[in-house]
Amino acid sequence: MNEVPWSAFTGLWLARLPWALLATAILAISAWVRGSVSGSGVAGGVVVGLIFYLAGGWSLWSLLAVFFVSSSLVGIPAKRLRPQLEHRHQRGARRSWQQAAANTAPMVVASLALPWAQLSGNPVLVNTLLVAICAGFAAAASDTWAGEIGVLSRHSPRLLWGLRKAEAGQSGGVSWLGILGALAGALAMSVTGFLTGLGVMAFLVATSWGFLSSLLDSLLGATVQALYVNSEGQWTEKPHDPQGNPHTLVRGWRWINNDVVNLVSVAMAVTGAGVSAVVIGSPL
């Protein structure tokens, strides 16, 4: 394998920097204006966006853009239900930097290795990283779309573990409408990857791992993610009320919140898709 000179990295990143700044700033500001992200979410999104664009150019950054834009659009029909659920969820409707990190950290790690793989002339490694990144976004979109679409179901969701009935919006609850939303989210990101240069086999791998990770997310949400009950007997993901009084833990472990579950499920998709690409061998 040829050694990669630092000058090659510098030239590549400097050439992409102006476009990275422009594209990421437009995406972050538009998301903030729409109310999709908080101030910290804007900062986190800018950092993540710059990394993706500098590492992989327009094709890699487009995965991030399609994920955030599509997630905002697919949530519009459920907007009327948010006031009933936001006070129960760990975080509100605006994405924070923690949520951005939980949904993208595994892909950021893979993208940081991408320039080195490209400049080293290793097509199999490059393809493996691209498939893994696409699968990570498929996982993130699958989970997001499942939640935004599933909450519209007229039937009560059921916990994936034990199939007990759950309330709408409760972590770990699944419905047929939500499952279809999860599959649609994974397909949307895999189609984006296909349109930016990935092959048919990569499309199938990313879709499969993205969808499977959404099911894992629901399973973890129904078993180990912390769920509390407030003084009024209502479920909530928040460990304390606004005055700092602790809520009663009724399920899971306190240190496992929704961000941890999202991080684990997305990491599984990235790892699983990467291993699948290596096992299959030739560029997908």
C-alpha positions as a printed Julia matrix, in Angstrom:
284×3 Matrix{Float64}:
   0.0     0.0    0.0
   1.39    3.39  -0.97
   2.17    5.91   1.76
  -0.15    8.91   1.7
   1.67   12.28   1.86
   0.26   14.94   4.18
   0.37   17.42   1.29
  -2.26   15.35  -0.51
  -4.58   15.64   2.5
  -3.99   19.38   2.75
  -4.68   20.03  -0.92
  -7.85   17.92  -0.93
  -9.33   19.54   2.17
  -8.44   23.11   1.15
 -10.13   22.58  -2.23
 -13.34   21.45  -0.54
 -13.35   23.91   2.36
 -15.21   26.87   0.73
 -18.02   24.64  -0.55
 -18.14   22.77   2.75
 -18.61   26.02   4.68
 -21.27   27.32   2.3
 -23.33   24.14   2.05
 -23.17   23.35   5.77
 -24.03   26.92   6.79
 -27.11   26.91   4.55
 -28.29   23.58   5.94
 -27.68   24.55   9.58
 -29.28   27.98   9.35
 -32.34   26.69   7.51
 -32.8    23.97  10.14
 -32.52   26.55  12.93
 -35.02   28.87  11.25
 -37.51   25.98  10.9
 -37.09   25.2   14.59
 -35.67   21.74  13.9
 -32.48   22.28  15.92
 -31.39   24.19  18.99
 -28.38   26.49  19.15
 -26.15   23.62  20.25
 -27.67   21.5   17.48
 -26.62   24.12  14.93
 -23.05   24.07  16.26
 -22.95   20.27  16.27
 -24.46   20.09  12.8
 -21.9    22.51  11.39
 -19.02   20.45  12.78
 -20.5    17.2   11.46
 -21.36   18.74   8.09
 -17.84   20.1    7.62
 -16.32   16.72   8.42
 -18.55   14.89   5.93
 -17.99   17.39   3.12
 -14.23   17.65   3.68
 -13.86   13.89   3.94
 -16.11   12.77   1.12
 -17.19   15.75  -0.92
 -20.67   16.46  -2.19
 -21.77   12.81  -2.45
 -21.08   12.08   1.22
 -22.5    15.39   2.45
 -25.7    14.76   0.49
 -26.46   11.8    2.77
 -26.4    14.13   5.77
 -28.52   16.73   3.97
 -31.15   14.24   2.81
 -31.34   12.73   6.3
 -32.0    16.02   8.09
 -34.28   17.53   5.45
 -36.36   14.37   4.99
 -36.65   13.86   8.76
 -38.03   17.38   9.11
 -40.5    16.95   6.26
 -41.77   13.54   7.33
 -42.51   14.94  10.79
 -44.9    17.63   9.52
 -48.07   15.44   9.65
 -47.38   14.6   13.31
 -46.74   18.21  14.3
 -50.14   18.54  15.97
 -49.29   15.65  18.31
 -45.92   16.99  19.47
 -47.19   19.19  22.32
 -48.67   16.07  23.91
 -45.39   14.16  23.71
 -42.55   16.68  23.96
 -42.89   17.12  27.72
 -42.47   13.35  28.11
 -39.5    12.81  25.82
 -35.96   13.28  27.04
 -35.44   16.21  24.67
 -37.89   18.48  22.86
 -38.59   18.83  19.16
 -35.38   20.79  18.57
 -32.37   18.54  18.0
 -29.44   19.24  20.33
 -25.75   18.56  19.76
 -26.13   15.36  21.78
 -28.78   14.07  19.39
 -26.68   15.05  16.38
 -23.7    13.22  17.85
 -25.72   10.11  18.74
 -27.09    9.87  15.2
 -23.87   10.56  13.31
 -20.81    9.69  15.47
 -20.22    6.23  13.94
 -20.42    7.69  10.43
 -18.07   10.52  11.39
 -15.49    7.96  12.53
 -15.8     6.08   9.22
 -15.67    9.29   7.18
 -12.43   10.42   8.84
 -10.73    7.32   7.4
 -12.16    7.91   3.93
  -9.58   10.42   2.55
  -6.73    8.17   3.63
  -8.42    5.16   1.97
  -9.03    7.13  -1.25
  -5.49    8.44  -1.47
  -3.99    5.05  -0.66
  -5.65    3.6   -3.76
  -7.58    0.87  -1.94
 -10.97    0.61  -3.7
 -12.29   -2.17  -1.46
 -11.61   -0.15   1.69
 -13.14    2.97   0.14
 -16.24    1.03  -0.84
 -16.5    -0.58   2.6
 -16.42    2.81   4.31
 -18.99    4.3    1.92
 -21.39    1.38   2.39
 -20.97    1.58   6.16
 -21.65    5.33   6.19
 -24.73    4.93   4.0
 -26.03    2.15   6.27
 -25.52    4.4    9.29
 -27.67    7.1    7.76
 -30.21    4.47   6.74
 -30.38    3.41  10.39
 -30.78    6.97  11.66
 -33.49    7.74   9.1
 -35.23    4.43   9.73
 -35.55    5.18  13.44
 -36.61    8.8   12.88
 -39.17    8.02  10.21
 -40.58    5.15  12.3
 -41.21    7.53  15.19
 -42.67   10.35  13.12
 -44.94    8.11  11.04
 -45.77    5.48  13.64
 -47.24    8.04  16.03
 -50.0     8.62  13.44
 -51.24    5.05  13.74
 -54.83    4.64  14.91
 -53.87    1.45  16.72
 -51.92    1.3   19.96
 -48.28    0.35  19.46
 -46.83   -2.72  21.13
 -43.48   -3.2   22.8
 -41.22   -5.31  20.61
 -40.24   -7.3   23.71
 -43.28   -9.15  25.04
 -45.74   -7.48  22.64
 -47.44   -5.63  25.49
 -49.45   -2.55  24.56
 -47.66    0.81  24.83
 -48.75    4.41  24.54
 -48.2     6.39  21.34
 -44.75    7.96  21.26
 -43.31    5.69  23.94
 -39.81    4.39  23.21
 -39.8     0.72  22.27
 -43.35    0.74  20.93
 -43.9    -0.43  17.36
 -46.86   -0.46  14.99
 -47.28   -1.68  11.45
 -47.4     1.92  10.26
 -44.2     2.66  12.14
 -42.5    -0.43  10.69
 -43.42    0.72   7.18
 -42.02    4.15   8.07
 -38.78    2.53   9.25
 -38.41    0.64   5.99
 -39.18    3.79   3.98
 -36.54    5.75   5.9
 -33.89    3.11   5.27
 -34.83    2.97   1.58
 -34.67    6.76   1.23
 -31.07    6.9    2.41
 -30.02    3.82   0.43
 -31.54    5.33  -2.72
 -29.54    8.5   -2.03
 -26.39    6.41  -1.72
 -27.22    4.59  -4.95
 -27.76    7.9   -6.79
 -24.39    9.15  -5.57
 -22.48    6.16  -6.9
 -23.02    3.06  -4.76
 -24.04   -0.15  -6.5
 -27.09   -2.36  -6.21
 -25.5    -4.72  -3.68
 -24.47   -1.75  -1.53
 -28.05   -0.51  -1.74
 -29.34   -3.85  -0.43
 -26.74   -4.06   2.34
 -27.39   -0.5    3.55
 -31.17   -0.95   3.47
 -31.04   -4.26   5.34
 -28.75   -3.07   8.11
 -30.53    0.26   8.4
 -33.89   -1.41   8.89
 -32.55   -4.1   11.24
 -30.92   -1.43  13.41
 -34.29    0.29  13.76
 -35.71   -2.93  15.17
 -32.75   -3.14  17.55
 -33.47    0.44  18.6
 -37.05   -0.52  19.44
 -35.91   -3.62  21.31
 -33.45   -1.64  23.43
 -36.07    1.06  23.96
 -38.48   -1.55  25.31
 -35.98   -3.24  27.62
 -32.89   -1.34  28.8
 -33.68    2.31  28.05
 -34.66    4.25  31.16
 -38.4     4.9   31.51
 -39.84    6.87  34.4
 -43.24    7.69  35.88
 -43.94   11.2   37.13
 -46.01   12.24  40.14
 -49.17   12.12  38.0
 -48.56    8.51  36.97
 -47.61    9.39  33.37
 -44.62    7.85  31.62
 -41.68   10.07  30.77
 -38.06    9.74  29.61
 -36.96   12.62  31.83
 -35.33   11.63  35.14
 -36.47   14.84  36.9
 -39.32   17.31  36.73
 -38.65   21.04  36.01
 -38.16   21.65  39.75
 -35.51   18.94  40.01
 -37.64   16.36  41.79
 -36.73   12.81  40.7
 -39.15   10.68  38.76
 -39.63    7.0   39.56
 -37.64    4.57  37.4
 -39.95    1.76  36.23
 -37.87    0.17  33.47
 -34.31    0.02  32.2
 -31.11    1.58  33.52
 -30.75    5.26  34.37
 -27.59    5.78  32.31
 -29.19    4.41  29.13
 -31.23    7.2   27.58
 -32.54    7.62  24.03
 -29.24    9.08  22.81
 -27.35    5.99  23.99
 -29.86    3.7   22.29
 -29.6     5.66  19.04
 -25.81    5.57  19.17
 -25.73    1.8   19.71
 -28.23    1.03  16.94
 -26.5     3.29  14.4
 -23.11    1.83  15.34
 -24.5    -1.65  14.73
 -25.61   -0.67  11.24
 -22.24    0.9   10.41
 -20.31   -2.1   11.74
 -22.61   -4.72  10.25
 -22.64   -3.13   6.81
 -18.87   -2.7    6.88
 -18.33   -6.34   7.78
 -20.81   -7.41   5.09
 -18.91   -5.37   2.5
 -15.62   -6.99   3.53
 -17.14  -10.48   3.39
 -18.64   -9.88  -0.03
 -15.27   -8.59  -1.17
 -15.29   -6.73  -4.48
 -16.61   -3.14  -4.57
 -20.38   -3.2   -4.21
